[in-house]
Amino acid sequence: MTYVVTDACIRCKYMDCVEVCPVDCFYEGDNMLVINPNECIDCGVCEPECPAEAILPDTENGLEKWLELNATYSAEWPNITSSREPPADADEFKGVEDKFDKYFSPDPGEGD
């Protein structure tokens, strides 16, 4: 098992999860984070830290797309180990549906 970041993170990009991860398995895209499933130790400390509820165990139904997306982009985007402020408009996007089709960007973020 591993944890995955879903589209609930897009345009929110709260980074509370990054601070608590003991193995630094988060990677930063332009407008979301992903988890490297090969580095995640399944400890689960990140899941309750996410204000957008974007982090879920991959054992939940329907998350295959997100497992693949996390694996793909964690290999391309820079690692991030310390949190920064979320985007100024993050709260406006919290709870918005279908954010992947509307807002996803494959561009990398800043990383550390």
C-alpha positions as CSV (number, residue, x, y, z in Angstrom):
1,M,0.0,0.0,0.0
2,T,1.0,3.6,-0.5
3,Y,-0.7,7.0,-0.2
4,V,-1.6,9.1,-3.3
5,V,-2.4,12.7,-3.8
6,T,-5.7,13.3,-5.7
7,D,-7.0,16.3,-7.7
8,A,-8.3,17.8,-4.5
9,C,-4.8,19.2,-4.1
10,I,-4.8,21.0,-7.5
11,R,-4.7,24.8,-7.0
12,C,-4.8,24.4,-3.2
13,K,-1.3,22.9,-2.7
14,Y,-1.4,23.2,1.1
15,M,2.0,21.8,2.3
16,D,1.2,20.7,5.8
17,C,1.8,17.1,4.6
18,V,5.4,17.9,3.5
19,E,6.5,18.8,7.1
20,V,5.3,15.6,8.7
21,C,6.6,13.1,6.1
22,P,9.4,11.1,7.7
23,V,10.8,9.9,4.3
24,D,10.5,13.1,2.2
25,C,8.5,11.4,-0.6
26,F,6.6,14.5,-1.8
27,Y,7.3,16.1,-5.1
28,E,6.2,19.5,-6.3
29,G,4.3,20.4,-9.4
30,D,3.3,23.9,-10.5
31,N,-0.1,23.6,-8.8
32,M,-0.2,20.3,-6.8
33,L,2.0,17.9,-4.9
34,V,2.4,14.1,-5.6
35,I,3.8,11.2,-3.5
36,N,6.5,8.8,-4.9
37,P,4.8,5.5,-4.3
38,N,8.1,3.7,-4.2
39,E,9.4,5.9,-1.4
40,C,6.2,6.1,0.7
41,I,6.4,3.9,3.8
42,D,2.6,3.8,4.3
43,C,2.8,5.5,7.7
44,G,-0.2,7.6,7.1
45,V,0.9,10.7,9.0
46,C,0.3,12.9,5.9
47,E,-3.3,12.0,5.4
48,P,-4.9,13.8,8.4
49,E,-2.6,16.8,7.8
50,C,-4.1,17.7,4.4
51,P,-6.8,20.5,4.8
52,A,-8.1,19.6,1.3
53,E,-8.4,15.9,2.1
54,A,-6.4,15.2,-1.0
55,I,-4.3,12.3,0.4
56,L,-5.8,8.9,0.3
57,P,-4.6,5.3,0.7
58,D,-4.3,3.6,-2.7
59,T,-6.4,0.7,-1.4
60,E,-9.6,2.9,-1.9
61,N,-11.6,2.1,-5.0
62,G,-11.0,4.2,-8.1
63,L,-7.6,5.6,-7.3
64,E,-5.6,3.7,-10.0
65,K,-5.4,6.9,-12.1
66,W,-4.0,8.8,-9.2
67,L,-1.4,6.1,-8.4
68,E,-0.2,6.3,-11.9
69,L,-0.1,10.1,-11.9
70,N,1.8,10.2,-8.6
71,A,4.3,7.7,-9.9
72,T,4.8,9.5,-13.2
73,Y,5.2,13.0,-11.9
74,S,7.2,12.1,-8.8
75,A,9.9,10.9,-11.3
76,E,9.8,14.3,-13.1
77,W,9.1,16.9,-10.5
78,P,11.5,18.2,-7.9
79,N,11.5,16.9,-4.3
80,I,10.1,19.1,-1.6
81,T,10.9,18.6,2.1
82,S,9.8,21.9,3.7
83,S,6.5,23.6,3.5
84,R,5.8,27.1,2.1
85,E,2.7,29.2,2.1
86,P,-0.1,27.8,-0.1
87,P,-1.3,29.9,-3.0
88,A,-3.2,33.1,-2.0
89,D,-6.4,31.7,-3.6
90,A,-6.0,28.2,-2.3
91,D,-9.1,28.3,-0.1
92,E,-11.2,29.4,-3.1
93,F,-10.4,26.1,-4.8
94,K,-10.9,23.8,-1.8
95,G,-13.7,21.4,-2.5
96,V,-14.0,22.3,-6.2
97,E,-14.9,19.3,-8.3
98,D,-13.2,18.1,-11.5
99,K,-10.1,20.1,-10.9
100,F,-7.9,17.8,-12.9
101,D,-9.6,18.5,-16.2
102,K,-9.9,22.2,-15.5
103,Y,-6.6,23.1,-13.9
104,F,-3.9,20.4,-13.8
105,S,-0.5,21.5,-15.0
106,P,2.3,19.1,-15.8
107,D,4.9,21.8,-15.2
108,P,7.3,21.3,-12.3
109,G,7.2,23.4,-9.2
110,E,10.2,25.0,-7.4
111,G,11.1,22.1,-5.0
112,D,13.6,22.7,-2.3
